[in-house]
Amino acid sequence: MKPYTNINELIELLEADMKAISDEIFTLKQEPQSFNEQVVFKYIDTASTGKTKDYVRSLGVKSERGSLFSSGDVTKLIKGGADDISPELLAIARKVINMKKKNSSNR
């Protein structure tokens, strides 16, 4: 919870959190508008670059280099973004990466 100075400020903070969560839910309910968004949705679904890579390979899609799609390609797509991926979707995928980093540092 974020620090607050009074109950009104706490209410404002909680309402802002609710709006942010509602916006994320709305984004996740959308259909992918491009192949890159499809890849990012798969990453968010699995929280795994390896599983996402396997999914892309099962579709027969190769990387920009013309070789098999790799976990590094998934990471590069999420970290670097692309013109055909909504910024809101990328923000969610980046949150997933950060959550995984936090969980792995606790082991």
C-alpha positions in Angstrom: 0.0 0.0 0.0 1.2 3.5 -0.8 1.7 6.0 2.0 -1.1 8.4 2.6 -1.8 11.3 5.0 -5.5 11.0 5.5 -8.5 8.8 4.7 -9.5 10.9 1.7 -6.1 10.4 0.2 -6.3 6.7 0.9 -9.6 6.5 -0.9 -8.2 8.4 -3.9 -5.2 6.0 -4.0 -7.5 2.9 -3.8 -9.8 4.3 -6.5 -6.8 4.9 -8.8 -5.7 1.3 -8.2 -9.1 0.1 -9.1 -9.1 2.1 -12.3 -5.7 0.8 -13.2 -6.8 -2.8 -12.6 -10.0 -2.3 -14.6 -8.0 -0.9 -17.5 -5.6 -3.9 -17.4 -8.6 -6.3 -17.4 -10.1 -4.4 -20.4 -6.8 -4.8 -22.3 -6.5 -8.5 -21.5 -10.1 -9.1 -22.8 -9.2 -7.7 -26.2 -8.4 -9.9 -29.2 -4.9 -9.6 -30.5 -4.7 -7.2 -33.4 -1.4 -8.5 -34.9 0.8 -11.5 -34.7 3.2 -9.7 -32.3 0.2 -9.0 -30.0 -0.7 -12.7 -30.2 2.9 -13.5 -29.1 2.7 -11.1 -26.2 -0.7 -12.4 -25.1 0.8 -15.9 -25.1 3.7 -14.7 -23.0 1.3 -13.1 -20.5 -0.8 -16.3 -20.4 2.2 -18.6 -19.8 4.6 -16.2 -18.1 7.3 -18.2 -19.9 9.5 -17.2 -22.8 10.3 -20.9 -23.4 6.6 -21.8 -23.7 5.9 -18.8 -25.8 8.8 -19.7 -28.1 7.4 -23.2 -28.5 4.0 -21.8 -29.3 5.5 -19.6 -32.1 7.5 -22.5 -33.4 4.4 -24.7 -33.5 2.9 -22.1 -35.8 5.9 -22.4 -38.2 6.8 -18.7 -37.8 10.5 -17.8 -38.0 12.3 -14.9 -36.4 13.3 -11.7 -38.3 16.7 -13.4 -38.8 15.0 -16.2 -40.7 15.9 -18.8 -38.1 13.7 -20.6 -35.5 12.1 -18.3 -33.0 13.9 -18.2 -29.7 13.2 -17.2 -26.1 15.5 -14.2 -26.7 13.2 -13.1 -29.5 10.3 -13.1 -27.1 12.2 -11.1 -24.5 13.4 -8.7 -27.2 9.8 -8.2 -28.5 8.5 -7.4 -25.0 11.4 -5.2 -23.9 11.8 -3.4 -27.2 8.1 -3.3 -28.2 6.8 -3.0 -31.7 4.6 -0.6 -33.6 1.8 -3.1 -33.8 1.6 -3.8 -30.1 -0.5 -1.7 -27.8 1.5 0.1 -25.1 -1.0 -1.1 -22.5 -0.4 -4.7 -23.5 3.4 -4.2 -23.4 3.1 -2.7 -19.9 1.3 -5.8 -18.6 3.9 -8.1 -20.2 6.7 -6.1 -18.6 4.9 -6.4 -15.2 4.9 -10.1 -15.7 8.7 -10.0 -16.3 9.2 -7.9 -13.2 7.0 -10.3 -11.1 9.0 -13.2 -12.3 12.3 -11.4 -11.3 11.0 -10.6 -7.9 9.9 -14.2 -7.3 13.1 -15.7 -8.5 15.2 -13.4 -6.2 13.2 -14.8 -3.2 14.4 -18.3 -3.8 
